[in-house]
Amino acid sequence: MVKRLVAIGLLFSFLVSFTEFSEVLRLPLLIEHFTEHKSKVDDLSFWQFLVMHYETDVAHDDQDMSLPFKDCNHSLTAQTVSLPSQKITLTELLEKTSIIHTSFYLLHEPKLLAGDIFQPPKL
């Protein structure tokens, strides 16, 4: 029993918070309008009726704009997040590094071991 009351309370608070409850109160108009269409067209399903009335904003007759959730220009759901103000300080960490460029070209200079052999010809 308690679970049922909690579920009904949560459903009611959801309907009041995220929908306009006046739209929910207009659901009997939807059923009445469906029965009018059903009397004109026998093989009309409820889904076809919903698609016909809610897929476009074009009104087929005078009662179409009085259907629930048809006019949503005045409904608003806003979500906000409020965070406590905290002082945030950012410190910049700089590491002083010295970059040493080593040239291996001078270390590996080709040296002729047999310098006496490769000499220009003598006249």
C-alpha positions in Angstrom: 0.0 0.0 0.0 2.8 2.4 0.9 4.7 1.5 -2.3 1.6 2.3 -4.4 1.1 5.7 -2.7 4.8 6.5 -3.2 4.5 5.5 -6.9 1.4 7.7 -7.4 3.1 10.6 -5.6 6.2 10.3 -7.8 4.0 10.1 -10.9 2.0 13.1 -9.9 5.2 15.1 -9.1 6.6 14.1 -12.5 3.5 15.2 -14.3 3.4 18.5 -12.5 7.1 19.2 -12.9 7.8 18.1 -16.5 4.5 18.6 -18.2 1.7 21.0 -17.9 -1.0 19.3 -15.8 -3.6 21.2 -17.8 -2.5 19.2 -20.8 -3.1 16.0 -18.9 -6.5 17.2 -18.0 -7.3 17.7 -21.7 -6.9 14.0 -22.4 -10.7 13.4 -22.5 -10.8 15.8 -25.5 -8.3 13.6 -27.3 -10.5 10.5 -26.7 -13.6 12.4 -27.8 -12.0 13.7 -30.9 -10.7 10.2 -31.7 -14.3 8.8 -31.4 -15.5 11.5 -33.8 -12.9 10.4 -36.4 -13.6 6.8 -35.7 -17.3 7.3 -36.5 -16.3 8.8 -39.9 -13.6 6.2 -40.7 -14.1 2.7 -39.4 -10.7 1.3 -39.9 -8.8 4.2 -38.3 -6.4 3.1 -35.6 -5.5 5.2 -32.6 -1.9 5.3 -33.8 -3.0 6.6 -37.3 -5.1 9.2 -35.5 -2.1 10.3 -33.5 0.1 10.5 -36.5 -2.5 12.5 -38.4 -2.8 15.1 -35.7 0.6 15.3 -34.1 3.0 14.7 -37.1 2.3 18.2 -38.5 1.1 21.5 -37.2 -1.6 21.7 -39.8 -5.1 21.7 -38.2 -7.7 19.5 -40.0 -10.6 21.1 -38.1 -11.3 23.6 -35.3 -10.8 21.1 -32.5 -7.3 20.0 -33.5 -5.5 22.9 -31.7 -7.4 22.1 -28.5 -6.0 18.6 -28.3 -3.5 18.0 -25.4 0.2 18.6 -26.1 -0.7 20.2 -29.5 0.3 23.7 -28.5 3.6 23.7 -26.6 4.5 27.4 -27.0 4.0 28.1 -23.3 5.7 25.1 -21.7 9.2 25.5 -20.4 11.5 23.1 -18.6 14.7 24.6 -17.4 17.5 22.9 -15.6 20.1 24.8 -13.6 23.2 23.7 -11.7 24.4 25.7 -8.8 27.9 25.1 -7.6 29.4 26.6 -4.5 31.9 29.3 -5.2 35.4 28.2 -4.5 38.6 30.1 -5.1 40.7 28.2 -7.6 44.3 29.2 -8.0 46.4 27.9 -10.8 50.2 27.8 -10.3 52.4 27.5 -13.3 55.1 24.9 -12.9 58.1 25.7 -15.0 61.0 23.3 -15.0 64.3 25.0 -16.0 66.1 22.6 -18.2 69.1 23.2 -20.2 69.2 21.6 -23.6 72.6 20.4 -24.7 73.0 19.8 -28.4 75.7 17.3 -29.2 77.0 17.1 -32.7 78.3 13.6 -33.5 79.7 14.9 -36.7 82.8 16.1 -35.1 83.3 13.2 -32.9 83.2 10.7 -35.8 85.5 12.6 -38.1 86.9 10.1 -40.6 90.6 9.8 -40.0 92.9 8.1 -42.4 94.9 5.5 -40.5 97.1 4.9 -43.4 97.9 8.5 -44.3 101.2 7.6 -45.8 99.7 5.4 -48.5 97.3 7.9 -50.0 99.5 10.7 -51.2 99.6 12.6 -54.5 102.2 11.4 -56.9 105.6 13.0 -56.7 107.4 14.4 -59.6 
